[in-house]
Amino acid sequence: MSDSEHYDPLTPRHTKVRDTQERKMPRGMVIRLIAYLVAGHVVAAFLYILFAVAGGNQ
């Protein structure tokens, strides 16, 4: 029997190499992403409150 009979293209090969640096996101990028998400939500909340207060005077 050859190996091609048992070959399944959908199963990943088991490599002995651990996760390389290319598969991980750099730590600085993760911190920046979280900071941008928090800052974006703070700005969105400020704008929501601003329009809610301005629209409540009618």
HELIX and SHEET records of a PDB file:
HELIX    1   1 ASP A    3  HIS A    6  5                                   4    
HELIX    2   2 GLN A   21  ARG A   23  5                                   3    
HELIX    3   3 ARG A   27  GLY A   55  1                                  29    
END                                                                             
